[in-house]
Amino acid sequence: MKGQDAITIHRRLVDSLYVEAMVLADEARGYFDQLGRDERDALAALSRVAFSCESLKVTTRLMHVIAWLLTQRAVDSGELQPDDARTPSRRLGPAPETDAAVLADMPMQAVAIVQASMDLYRRVARLDSAFDVSAVPSPARRMLDRLAGAF
């Protein structure tokens, strides 16, 4: 975000998070679509429904993260203005909640994938929330700007 007053998100961080999100998305797809079928089929009926719901929640979290990271890449490459990236439609979308009690009945690999998606989402949400802080300059920054303008 070259030359802007918004918090600069280093390209390597965005790229690293993007790779992590894509790897996790591939792992989730492989598990929930193929490898986890036998584990899912061994669950009670209600737990099978919960398993399928968690699969959708993981996908939703990851797609929000990936979309946000692609927006940051667009800003970094100059394809999108930083102010445009702050519009609500380009911010990180809301993530569905996962109940810890539901995870207690899940197979271990499913739990690991769900928790990894929640962790990644939380980290990206902290970056996204930094935009809120940067939109309003701190009182100290305003004072320094006034002093600089006086001289």
DSSP file (Angstrom, degrees, kcal/mol; ACC not computed):
  #  RESIDUE AA STRUCTURE BP1 BP2  ACC     N-H-->O    O-->H-N    N-H-->O    O-->H-N    TCO  KAPPA ALPHA  PHI   PSI    X-CA   Y-CA   Z-CA
    1    1 A M    >         0   0    0      0, 0.0     3,-1.7     0, 0.0    75,-0.1   0.000 360.0 360.0 360.0  68.6    0.0    0.0    0.0
    2    2 A K  T 3   -     0   0    0      1,-0.3     3,-0.1    73,-0.2     0, 0.0  -0.190 360.0 -12.3 -57.6 122.8    2.6    2.3   -1.3
    3    3 A G  T 3  S+     0   0    0      1,-0.2    -1,-0.3     2,-0.0     2,-0.2   0.569 100.1 128.5  69.9   9.6    2.7    5.8    0.2
    4    4 A Q    <   -     0   0    0     -3,-1.7    -1,-0.2     2,-0.1     4,-0.1  -0.610  67.0-125.5 -98.8 159.7   -0.7    5.5    1.9
    5    5 A D  S    S+     0   0    0     -2,-0.2     3,-0.1    -3,-0.1    -1,-0.1   0.543  81.9 101.2 -80.4  -6.1   -1.5    6.2    5.5
    6    6 A A  S    S-     0   0    0      1,-0.1     2,-0.2    -5,-0.1    -2,-0.1  -0.349  93.2 -82.0 -72.6 159.5   -3.0    2.8    5.9
    7    7 A I        -     0   0    0    123,-0.2     2,-0.5   120,-0.1    -1,-0.1  -0.432  48.0-123.4 -63.2 130.1   -1.0    0.0    7.6
    8    8 A T        -     0   0    0     -2,-0.2     2,-0.7    -3,-0.1    -1,-0.1  -0.644  19.4-156.6 -80.0 125.0    1.4   -1.5    5.1
    9    9 A I        -     0   0    0     -2,-0.5     5,-0.0    63,-0.1    -1,-0.0  -0.904  23.9-123.5-103.7 115.2    0.9   -5.2    4.8
   10   10 A H    >>  -     0   0    0     -2,-0.7     4,-2.0     1,-0.1     3,-0.6  -0.284  11.0-128.5 -63.7 137.7    4.1   -6.6    3.5
   11   11 A R  H 3> S+     0   0    0      1,-0.3     4,-2.9     2,-0.2     5,-0.2   0.842 107.5  56.7 -55.9 -37.6    3.8   -8.6    0.3
   12   12 A R  H 3> S+     0   0    0      2,-0.2     4,-2.7     1,-0.2    -1,-0.3   0.894 106.3  50.0 -64.4 -38.4    5.6  -11.6    1.8
   13   13 A L  H <> S+     0   0    0     -3,-0.6     4,-2.7     2,-0.2     5,-0.2   0.943 113.0  45.8 -64.0 -47.2    3.1  -11.8    4.6
   14   14 A V  H  X S+     0   0    0     -4,-2.0     4,-2.4     1,-0.2    -2,-0.2   0.927 114.7  47.9 -61.5 -45.1    0.2  -11.7    2.2
   15   15 A D  H  X S+     0   0    0     -4,-2.9     4,-2.5    -5,-0.2    -1,-0.2   0.904 111.9  49.9 -63.1 -40.9    1.9  -14.2   -0.1
   16   16 A S  H  X S+     0   0    0     -4,-2.7     4,-2.4    -5,-0.2    -2,-0.2   0.925 112.7  46.0 -64.1 -45.2    2.7  -16.5    2.9
   17   17 A L  H  X S+     0   0    0     -4,-2.7     4,-2.6     2,-0.2    -1,-0.2   0.874 111.3  53.6 -65.0 -36.7   -0.9  -16.4    4.2
   18   18 A Y  H  X S+     0   0    0     -4,-2.4     4,-2.5    -5,-0.2    -2,-0.2   0.933 109.7  46.7 -63.5 -46.1   -2.2  -17.0    0.7
   19   19 A V  H  X S+     0   0    0     -4,-2.5     4,-2.6     1,-0.2     5,-0.2   0.928 112.7  50.5 -61.4 -44.4   -0.1  -20.1    0.3
   20   20 A E  H  X S+     0   0    0     -4,-2.4     4,-2.5     1,-0.2    -2,-0.2   0.916 111.4  48.3 -59.5 -43.5   -1.2  -21.3    3.7
   21   21 A A  H  X S+     0   0    0     -4,-2.6     4,-2.5     2,-0.2    -1,-0.2   0.904 112.5  47.8 -65.1 -41.8   -4.8  -20.7    2.8
   22   22 A M  H  X S+     0   0    0     -4,-2.5     4,-2.3     2,-0.2    -2,-0.2   0.902 112.6  48.3 -67.5 -40.4   -4.5  -22.5   -0.5
   23   23 A V  H  X S+     0   0    0     -4,-2.6     4,-2.6     2,-0.2    -2,-0.2   0.930 113.7  47.3 -64.0 -44.8   -2.7  -25.5    1.0
   24   24 A L  H  X S+     0   0    0     -4,-2.5     4,-2.9    -5,-0.2    -2,-0.2   0.893 110.4  52.5 -64.5 -39.3   -5.4  -25.7    3.8
   25   25 A A  H  X S+     0   0    0     -4,-2.5     4,-2.5     2,-0.2    -1,-0.2   0.908 111.4  46.8 -62.2 -41.8   -8.2  -25.5    1.2
   26   26 A D  H  X S+     0   0    0     -4,-2.3     4,-2.6     2,-0.2    -2,-0.2   0.908 113.1  48.7 -66.6 -41.6   -6.7  -28.3   -0.7
   27   27 A E  H  X S+     0   0    0     -4,-2.6     4,-2.3     2,-0.2    -2,-0.2   0.919 112.7  48.2 -63.2 -43.9   -6.2  -30.4    2.4
   28   28 A A  H  X S+     0   0    0     -4,-2.9     4,-3.1     2,-0.2     5,-0.4   0.925 112.1  48.9 -63.6 -45.0   -9.8  -29.7    3.5
   29   29 A R  H  X S+     0   0    0     -4,-2.5     4,-2.3     1,-0.2     5,-0.4   0.944 112.8  47.7 -60.1 -47.7  -11.2  -30.6    0.1
   30   30 A G  H  X>S+     0   0    0     -4,-2.6     5,-2.3    -5,-0.2     4,-1.2   0.880 118.2  41.3 -61.4 -38.7   -9.2  -33.8    0.0
   31   31 A Y  I  <>S+     0   0    0     -4,-2.3     5,-3.8     3,-0.2     6,-0.3   0.976 119.9  39.2 -74.6 -55.9  -10.3  -34.8    3.5
   32   32 A F  I  <5S+     0   0    0     -4,-3.1    -3,-0.2     1,-0.2    -2,-0.2   0.822 123.2  41.2 -68.9 -30.9  -13.9  -33.8    3.4
   33   33 A D  I  <5S-     0   0    0     -4,-2.3    -1,-0.2    -5,-0.4    -3,-0.2   0.790 137.5  -5.7 -85.8 -28.4  -14.6  -35.0   -0.1
   34   34 A Q  I ><5S+     0   0    0     -4,-1.2     3,-1.5    -5,-0.4     4,-0.4   0.653 126.4  44.4-130.3 -67.9  -12.6  -38.2   -0.1
   35   35 A L  I 3 <S+     0   0    0     -5,-2.3     3,-0.4     1,-0.3     4,-0.4   0.814 113.1  50.6 -62.6 -34.2  -10.4  -39.3    2.8
   36   36 A G  T 3><S+     0   0    0     -5,-3.8     4,-3.0    -6,-0.3    -1,-0.3   0.472  82.6  93.1 -85.2  -1.7  -13.0  -38.4    5.6
   37   37 A R  H <> S+     0   0    0     -3,-1.5     4,-2.9    -6,-0.3    -1,-0.2   0.919  86.9  47.0 -59.9 -45.5  -15.9  -40.3    4.0
   38   38 A D  H  > S+     0   0    0     -3,-0.4     4,-1.2    -4,-0.4    -1,-0.2   0.911 114.6  47.6 -63.5 -41.2  -15.3  -43.5    5.9
   39   39 A E  H  4 S+     0   0    0     -4,-0.4     4,-0.4     2,-0.2     3,-0.3   0.910 113.4  48.4 -65.0 -41.5  -14.9  -41.5    9.2
   40   40 A R  H >< S+     0   0    0     -4,-3.0     3,-1.6     1,-0.2    -2,-0.2   0.924 108.7  53.3 -63.1 -44.8  -18.0  -39.6    8.4
   41   41 A D  H 3< S+     0   0    0     -4,-2.9    -1,-0.2     1,-0.3    -2,-0.2   0.752 102.9  58.5 -65.0 -23.4  -20.0  -42.7    7.6
   42   42 A A  T 3< S+     0   0    0     -4,-1.2    -1,-0.3    -3,-0.3    -2,-0.2   0.577  91.4  93.9 -81.0  -9.4  -19.0  -44.2   11.0
   43   43 A L  S <  S-     0   0    0     -3,-1.6    63,-0.0    -4,-0.4     5,-0.0  -0.387  87.3 -95.8 -81.2 159.9  -20.6  -41.3   12.9
   44   44 A A     >  -     0   0    0     -2,-0.1     4,-2.2     1,-0.1     5,-0.2  -0.284  46.1 -98.9 -64.9 161.2  -24.1  -41.2   14.3
   45   45 A A  H  > S+     0   0    0      1,-0.2     4,-1.7     2,-0.2     5,-0.1   0.896 123.1  45.6 -54.9 -48.4  -26.7  -39.5   12.0
   46   46 A L  H  > S+     0   0    0      1,-0.2     4,-2.2     2,-0.2    -1,-0.2   0.873 112.2  51.9 -65.4 -36.2  -26.6  -36.1   13.8
   47   47 A S  H  > S+     0   0    0      2,-0.2     4,-2.5     1,-0.2    -1,-0.2   0.828 105.4  56.0 -69.4 -31.2  -22.8  -36.1   13.9
   48   48 A R  H  X S+     0   0    0     -4,-2.2     4,-2.2     2,-0.2    -1,-0.2   0.908 108.5  47.6 -65.4 -40.5  -22.7  -36.8   10.1
   49   49 A V  H  X S+     0   0    0     -4,-1.7     4,-2.5     2,-0.2    -2,-0.2   0.931 112.5  48.8 -63.8 -44.9  -24.9  -33.7    9.6
   50   50 A A  H  X S+     0   0    0     -4,-2.2     4,-2.7     1,-0.2    -2,-0.2   0.894 108.6  54.5 -61.4 -40.1  -22.6  -31.7   11.9
   51   51 A F  H  X S+     0   0    0     -4,-2.5     4,-1.8     1,-0.2    -1,-0.2   0.928 110.0  46.2 -58.5 -47.2  -19.6  -33.1   10.0
   52   52 A S  H  X S+     0   0    0     -4,-2.2     4,-1.8     2,-0.2    -2,-0.2   0.889 111.9  51.3 -64.8 -39.8  -21.0  -31.8    6.7
   53   53 A C  H  X S+     0   0    0     -4,-2.5     4,-2.2     1,-0.2    -2,-0.2   0.909 108.5  51.1 -63.8 -41.9  -21.9  -28.5    8.2
   54   54 A E  H  X S+     0   0    0     -4,-2.7     4,-2.5     1,-0.2    -1,-0.2   0.867 105.6  56.5 -64.4 -35.3  -18.3  -28.1    9.5
   55   55 A S  H  X S+     0   0    0     -4,-1.8     4,-2.1     1,-0.2    -1,-0.2   0.922 109.2  46.0 -59.6 -44.3  -17.0  -28.9    6.1
   56   56 A L  H  X S+     0   0    0     -4,-1.8     4,-2.5     2,-0.2    -2,-0.2   0.870 110.8  53.0 -66.9 -37.1  -19.1  -26.0    4.7
   57   57 A K  H  X S+     0   0    0     -4,-2.2     4,-2.7     2,-0.2    -2,-0.2   0.902 108.2  50.2 -65.2 -41.2  -17.9  -23.7    7.5
   58   58 A V  H  X S+     0   0    0     -4,-2.5     4,-2.6     1,-0.2     5,-0.2   0.941 111.6  48.8 -60.8 -46.9  -14.3  -24.5    6.7
   59   59 A T  H  X S+     0   0    0     -4,-2.1     4,-2.4     1,-0.2    -2,-0.2   0.912 111.5  49.4 -60.1 -43.8  -14.9  -23.7    3.1
   60   60 A T  H  X S+     0   0    0     -4,-2.5     4,-2.2     2,-0.2     5,-0.2   0.938 111.6  48.1 -62.3 -48.0  -16.6  -20.4    3.9
   61   61 A R  H  X S+     0   0    0     -4,-2.7     4,-2.3     1,-0.2    -2,-0.2   0.943 114.3  46.6 -56.8 -48.4  -13.8  -19.3    6.3
   62   62 A L  H  X S+     0   0    0     -4,-2.6     4,-2.9     1,-0.2    -1,-0.2   0.873 110.3  51.7 -66.7 -37.3  -11.1  -20.1    3.7
   63   63 A M  H  X S+     0   0    0     -4,-2.4     4,-2.4    -5,-0.2    -1,-0.2   0.885 110.3  49.4 -68.0 -37.0  -12.9  -18.4    0.8
   64   64 A H  H  X S+     0   0    0     -4,-2.2     4,-2.2    -5,-0.2    -2,-0.2   0.923 113.4  47.1 -63.8 -43.1  -13.3  -15.2    2.8
   65   65 A V  H  X S+     0   0    0     -4,-2.3     4,-2.6    -5,-0.2    -2,-0.2   0.941 113.1  47.6 -63.3 -48.1   -9.6  -15.3    3.7
   66   66 A I  H  X S+     0   0    0     -4,-2.9     4,-2.4     1,-0.2    -1,-0.2   0.906 111.6  50.3 -62.8 -42.3   -8.5  -16.0    0.1
   67   67 A A  H  X S+     0   0    0     -4,-2.4     4,-1.8     2,-0.2    -1,-0.2   0.915 111.7  48.5 -62.0 -42.3  -10.7  -13.2   -1.2
   68   68 A W  H  X S+     0   0    0     -4,-2.2     4,-2.0     1,-0.2    -2,-0.2   0.917 111.7  49.1 -64.1 -43.2   -9.3  -10.8    1.3
   69   69 A L  H  X S+     0   0    0     -4,-2.6     4,-2.2     1,-0.2    -1,-0.2   0.885 108.9  52.3 -65.6 -38.2   -5.7  -11.8    0.5
   70   70 A L  H  X S+     0   0    0     -4,-2.4     4,-2.1     2,-0.2    -1,-0.2   0.865 107.2  53.7 -65.0 -34.9   -6.4  -11.4   -3.2
   71   71 A T  H  X S+     0   0    0     -4,-1.8     4,-2.1     2,-0.2    -2,-0.2   0.919 108.0  49.9 -62.6 -43.2   -7.7   -7.9   -2.5
   72   72 A Q  H  X S+     0   0    0     -4,-2.0     4,-2.6     1,-0.2    -2,-0.2   0.889 109.4  51.3 -64.1 -38.4   -4.4   -7.1   -0.7
   73   73 A R  H  X S+     0   0    0     -4,-2.2     4,-2.2     2,-0.2     6,-0.2   0.900 108.1  52.5 -63.1 -40.0   -2.4   -8.4   -3.6
   74   74 A A  H  <>S+     0   0    0     -4,-2.1     5,-1.9     2,-0.2     6,-1.4   0.889 110.7  47.3 -63.8 -38.8   -4.5   -6.2   -5.9
   75   75 A V  H ><5S+     0   0    0     -4,-2.1     3,-1.2     4,-0.2   -73,-0.2   0.939 111.5  51.0 -65.2 -46.6   -3.7   -3.1   -3.7
   76   76 A D  H 3<5S+     0   0    0     -4,-2.6    -2,-0.2     1,-0.3    -1,-0.2   0.848 111.4  47.2 -60.9 -35.6    0.0   -4.1   -3.6
   77   77 A S  T 3<5S-     0   0    0     -4,-2.2    -1,-0.3    -5,-0.2    -2,-0.2   0.509 116.5-112.8 -86.0  -3.2    0.2   -4.4   -7.4
   78   78 A G  T < 5S+     0   0    0     -3,-1.2    -3,-0.2    -4,-0.5    -2,-0.1   0.520  86.9 116.4  86.9   4.8   -1.6   -1.1   -7.9
   79   79 A E  S   <S+     0   0    0     -5,-1.9     2,-0.4    -6,-0.2    -4,-0.2   0.697  79.5  34.4 -77.1 -18.9   -4.7   -2.7   -9.5
   80   80 A L  S    S-     0   0    0     -6,-1.4    -2,-0.3    -7,-0.1    -1,-0.2  -0.999  84.4-120.5-139.3 137.6   -6.9   -1.4   -6.6
   81   81 A Q    >>  -     0   0    0     -2,-0.4     4,-1.5     1,-0.1     3,-0.6  -0.524  25.5-122.3 -75.6 143.5   -6.7    1.7   -4.5
   82   82 A P  H 3> S+     0   0    0      0, 0.0     4,-0.7     0, 0.0     3,-0.2   0.869 113.2  54.9 -54.4 -39.2   -6.2    1.3   -0.7
   83   83 A D  H >4 S+     0   0    0      1,-0.2     3,-0.7     2,-0.2     4,-0.3   0.872 104.9  53.7 -63.8 -35.2   -9.4    3.2    0.0
   84   84 A D  H X4 S+     0   0    0     -3,-0.6     3,-1.2     1,-0.2    -1,-0.2   0.837 102.6  58.0 -66.4 -32.0  -11.3    0.8   -2.3
   85   85 A A  H 3< S+     0   0    0     -4,-1.5    -1,-0.2     1,-0.2    -2,-0.2   0.689 100.0  59.8 -70.7 -17.4  -10.0   -2.1   -0.3
   86   86 A R  T << S+     0   0    0     -3,-0.7    -1,-0.2    -4,-0.7    -2,-0.2   0.516  77.4 112.3 -88.9  -5.2  -11.5   -0.6    2.8
   87   87 A T  S X> S-     0   0    0     -3,-1.2     3,-2.0    -4,-0.3     4,-0.7  -0.371  82.0-113.2 -66.1 149.1  -15.1   -0.7    1.5
   88   88 A P  G >4 S+     0   0    0      0, 0.0     3,-0.8     0, 0.0    -1,-0.1   0.830 114.9  58.3 -54.3 -35.2  -17.3   -3.2    3.3
   89   89 A S  G 34 S+     0   0    0      1,-0.2     4,-0.1     4,-0.0    -4,-0.1   0.702 110.0  44.0 -70.1 -17.2  -17.6   -5.5    0.3
   90   90 A R  G <4 S+     0   0    0     -3,-2.0    -1,-0.2    -6,-0.2   -19,-0.1   0.421  95.3  96.2-106.1  -0.8  -13.8   -5.9    0.1
   91   91 A R  S << S-     0   0    0     -3,-0.8     2,-0.3    -4,-0.7    -5,-0.1  -0.301  95.4 -70.6 -80.3 171.6  -13.3   -6.4    3.8
   92   92 A L        -     0   0    0     32,-0.1    -1,-0.1    33,-0.1   -27,-0.1  -0.478  56.3-126.2 -66.0 125.4  -13.0   -9.9    5.4
   93   93 A G        -     0   0    0     -2,-0.3    -1,-0.1   -29,-0.2     2,-0.1  -0.250  34.4 -84.3 -70.2 161.6  -16.4  -11.6    5.3
   94   94 A P        -     0   0    0      0, 0.0    -1,-0.1     0, 0.0   -30,-0.1  -0.370  41.4-135.8 -69.2 144.5  -18.0  -12.9    8.5
   95   95 A A        -     0   0    0     -3,-0.1     2,-0.1    -2,-0.1   -37,-0.1  -0.819  18.1-115.8-101.8 139.1  -17.0  -16.4    9.6
   96   96 A P        -     0   0    0      0, 0.0     2,-0.2     0, 0.0   -35,-0.1  -0.450  34.9-114.8 -69.2 145.9  -19.5  -19.0   10.8
   97   97 A E        -     0   0    0     -2,-0.1     2,-0.5     1,-0.0   -40,-0.0  -0.501  20.3-148.4 -80.8 149.3  -19.0  -20.1   14.4
   98   98 A T        -     0   0    0     -2,-0.2     2,-0.4   -41,-0.0     3,-0.0  -0.985  14.1-133.1-119.6 127.0  -18.1  -23.6   15.4
   99   99 A D    >>  -     0   0    0     -2,-0.5     4,-1.6     1,-0.1     3,-0.7  -0.637   7.4-141.5 -80.3 129.1  -19.4  -25.0   18.6
  100  100 A A  H 3> S+     0   0    0     -2,-0.4     4,-1.2     1,-0.2    -1,-0.1   0.832 102.1  59.3 -59.8 -32.9  -16.6  -26.7   20.7
  101  101 A A  H 3> S+     0   0    0      1,-0.2     4,-0.5     2,-0.2    -1,-0.2   0.855 102.6  52.6 -65.8 -33.9  -19.2  -29.4   21.7
  102  102 A V  H X4 S+     0   0    0     -3,-0.7     3,-1.2     1,-0.2     4,-0.3   0.906 106.2  53.5 -66.4 -40.8  -19.7  -30.3   18.0
  103  103 A L  H >< S+     0   0    0     -4,-1.6     3,-1.4     1,-0.2    -1,-0.2   0.794  94.8  70.0 -64.5 -27.2  -15.9  -30.7   17.5
  104  104 A A  H 3< S+     0   0    0     -4,-1.2    -1,-0.2     1,-0.3    -2,-0.2   0.795 101.6  45.4 -61.9 -27.4  -15.8  -33.2   20.5
  105  105 A D  T << S+     0   0    0     -3,-1.2    -1,-0.3    -4,-0.5    -2,-0.2   0.441  96.4  99.5 -94.0  -0.7  -17.7  -35.7   18.3
  106  106 A M  S <  S-     0   0    0     -3,-1.4   -58,-0.0    -4,-0.3   -66,-0.0  -0.480  82.6 -97.9 -87.7 154.9  -15.6  -35.2   15.2
  107  107 A P     >  -     0   0    0      0, 0.0     4,-2.3     0, 0.0     3,-0.2  -0.349  40.2-109.8 -63.1 153.5  -12.7  -37.4   14.0
  108  108 A M  H  > S+     0   0    0      1,-0.2     4,-2.4     2,-0.2     5,-0.2   0.866 116.2  50.9 -58.1 -41.8   -9.3  -36.0   14.9
  109  109 A Q  H  > S+     0   0    0      2,-0.2     4,-2.0     1,-0.2    -1,-0.2   0.888 109.8  50.6 -67.0 -36.8   -8.3  -34.9   11.3
  110  110 A A  H  > S+     0   0    0     -3,-0.2     4,-2.7     2,-0.2    -1,-0.2   0.925 110.6  49.8 -63.6 -43.7  -11.6  -33.1   10.9
  111  111 A V  H  X S+     0   0    0     -4,-2.3     4,-2.9     1,-0.2     5,-0.2   0.915 109.3  51.9 -60.5 -43.3  -11.0  -31.2   14.2
  112  112 A A  H  X S+     0   0    0     -4,-2.4     4,-2.2     1,-0.2    -1,-0.2   0.897 111.9  45.8 -61.8 -41.0   -7.5  -30.3   13.1
  113  113 A I  H  X S+     0   0    0     -4,-2.0     4,-2.2     2,-0.2    -2,-0.2   0.917 113.4  49.0 -69.3 -43.4   -8.7  -28.9    9.8
  114  114 A V  H  X S+     0   0    0     -4,-2.7     4,-2.1     1,-0.2    -2,-0.2   0.940 113.9  46.1 -60.8 -47.5  -11.5  -27.0   11.4
  115  115 A Q  H  X S+     0   0    0     -4,-2.9     4,-2.5     1,-0.2    -1,-0.2   0.880 110.7  52.7 -65.5 -37.7   -9.2  -25.5   14.1
  116  116 A A  H  X S+     0   0    0     -4,-2.2     4,-2.5    -5,-0.2    -1,-0.2   0.895 109.6  49.3 -64.0 -38.9   -6.6  -24.6   11.5
  117  117 A S  H  X S+     0   0    0     -4,-2.2     4,-2.3     2,-0.2    -2,-0.2   0.891 111.7  48.5 -68.0 -37.9   -9.2  -22.7    9.4
  118  118 A M  H  X S+     0   0    0     -4,-2.1     4,-2.4     2,-0.2    -2,-0.2   0.904 112.1  49.4 -66.9 -40.2  -10.4  -20.9   12.5
  119  119 A D  H  X S+     0   0    0     -4,-2.5     4,-2.2     2,-0.2    -2,-0.2   0.937 112.3  46.7 -64.0 -47.1   -6.8  -19.9   13.4
  120  120 A L  H  X S+     0   0    0     -4,-2.5     4,-2.3     1,-0.2     5,-0.2   0.920 112.3  51.0 -61.1 -44.0   -6.0  -18.7    9.9
  121  121 A Y  H  X S+     0   0    0     -4,-2.3     4,-2.7     1,-0.2    -1,-0.2   0.924 109.3  50.7 -59.9 -44.9   -9.3  -16.7    9.9
  122  122 A R  H  X S+     0   0    0     -4,-2.4     4,-1.9     2,-0.2    -1,-0.2   0.900 110.0  50.0 -61.2 -41.1   -8.5  -15.1   13.2
  123  123 A R  H  X S+     0   0    0     -4,-2.2     4,-1.5     1,-0.2    -1,-0.2   0.926 113.8  44.1 -64.5 -43.5   -5.0  -14.0   12.1
  124  124 A V  H  X S+     0   0    0     -4,-2.3     4,-2.7     1,-0.2    -2,-0.2   0.864 109.3  57.8 -69.5 -34.5   -6.3  -12.5    8.9
  125  125 A A  H  X S+     0   0    0     -4,-2.7     4,-2.6    -5,-0.2    -1,-0.2   0.871 103.3  53.7 -62.7 -36.0   -9.2  -10.8   10.9
  126  126 A R  H  X S+     0   0    0     -4,-1.9     4,-1.0     2,-0.2    -1,-0.2   0.909 110.3  46.9 -64.8 -39.9   -6.6   -9.1   13.0
  127  127 A L  H >X S+     0   0    0     -4,-1.5     3,-0.6     2,-0.2     4,-0.5   0.928 112.7  49.4 -64.8 -44.2   -4.9   -7.7    9.9
  128  128 A D  H >< S+     0   0    0     -4,-2.7     3,-1.4     1,-0.2     4,-0.5   0.894 107.4  54.3 -62.8 -39.8   -8.3   -6.6    8.5
  129  129 A S  H >X S+     0   0    0     -4,-2.6     4,-1.2     1,-0.3     3,-0.8   0.737  92.1  73.3 -68.8 -20.1   -9.2   -4.9   11.8
  130  130 A A  H <X S+     0   0    0     -4,-1.0     4,-2.3    -3,-0.6    -1,-0.3   0.795  87.0  64.6 -62.4 -26.1   -5.9   -2.9   11.6
  131  131 A F  H <X S+     0   0    0     -3,-1.4     4,-1.3    -4,-0.5    -1,-0.2   0.868  97.5  54.6 -62.9 -35.6   -7.6   -1.0    8.8
  132  132 A D  H <> S+     0   0    0     -3,-0.8     4,-0.6    -4,-0.5    -1,-0.2   0.908 110.3  45.6 -64.3 -41.1  -10.2    0.3   11.3
  133  133 A V  H >< S+     0   0    0     -4,-1.2     3,-0.8     1,-0.2    -2,-0.2   0.893 112.0  51.2 -68.3 -40.2   -7.4    1.6   13.5
  134  134 A S  H 3< S+     0   0    0     -4,-2.3    -1,-0.2     1,-0.2    -2,-0.2   0.711  96.1  69.6 -74.0 -18.6   -5.5    3.2   10.7
  135  135 A A  H 3< S+     0   0    0     -4,-1.3    -1,-0.2     1,-0.2    -2,-0.2   0.807 100.5  49.6 -69.8 -27.5   -8.5    5.1    9.4
  136  136 A V  S << S-     0   0    0     -3,-0.8    -1,-0.2    -4,-0.6    -4,-0.0  -0.942  90.5-133.0-114.3 112.7   -8.5    7.4   12.5
  137  137 A P        -     0   0    0      0, 0.0    -3,-0.1     0, 0.0    -2,-0.1  -0.297  27.2-107.6 -63.8 147.2   -5.1    8.9   13.2
  138  138 A S     >  -     0   0    0      1,-0.1     4,-2.4    -4,-0.0     5,-0.2  -0.310  26.2-112.4 -69.0 157.4   -3.9    8.7   16.8
  139  139 A P  H  > S+     0   0    0      0, 0.0     4,-2.2     0, 0.0     5,-0.2   0.878 120.1  53.5 -58.6 -36.8   -3.9   12.0   18.8
  140  140 A A  H  > S+     0   0    0      2,-0.2     4,-2.5     1,-0.2     5,-0.2   0.912 108.2  49.3 -64.6 -41.5   -0.1   11.8   18.9
  141  141 A R  H  > S+     0   0    0      1,-0.2     4,-2.4     2,-0.2    -1,-0.2   0.905 110.4  50.9 -63.9 -41.4    0.0   11.5   15.0
  142  142 A R  H  X S+     0   0    0     -4,-2.4     4,-2.2     2,-0.2    -1,-0.2   0.904 110.7  48.9 -63.3 -40.4   -2.3   14.5   14.7
  143  143 A M  H  X S+     0   0    0     -4,-2.2     4,-2.7     2,-0.2    -2,-0.2   0.922 111.4  48.9 -65.8 -43.5   -0.1   16.6   17.0
  144  144 A L  H  X S+     0   0    0     -4,-2.5     4,-2.7     1,-0.2    -2,-0.2   0.904 110.9  51.0 -62.4 -39.8    3.0   15.7   15.1
  145  145 A D  H  X S+     0   0    0     -4,-2.4     4,-1.9     2,-0.2    -1,-0.2   0.894 110.6  48.7 -63.9 -39.9    1.3   16.6   11.8
  146  146 A R  H  X S+     0   0    0     -4,-2.2     4,-1.5     2,-0.2    -2,-0.2   0.908 112.0  48.9 -65.6 -42.2    0.3   19.9   13.3
  147  147 A L  H  X S+     0   0    0     -4,-2.7     4,-1.0     1,-0.2     3,-0.2   0.918 110.7  50.1 -62.7 -43.4    3.8   20.6   14.5
  148  148 A A  H  < S+     0   0    0     -4,-2.7     3,-0.4     1,-0.2    -1,-0.2   0.878 110.4  50.9 -63.0 -36.7    5.2   19.7   11.1
  149  149 A G  H  < S+     0   0    0     -4,-1.9    -1,-0.2     1,-0.2    -2,-0.2   0.778 104.5  57.9 -71.0 -26.6    2.7   22.0    9.4
  150  150 A A  H  <        0   0    0     -4,-1.5    -1,-0.2    -3,-0.2    -2,-0.2   0.742 360.0 360.0 -76.2 -22.4    3.7   24.9   11.7
  151  151 A F     <        0   0    0     -4,-1.0    -1,-0.2    -3,-0.4    -2,-0.2   0.386 360.0 360.0-109.9 360.0    7.3   24.7   10.7
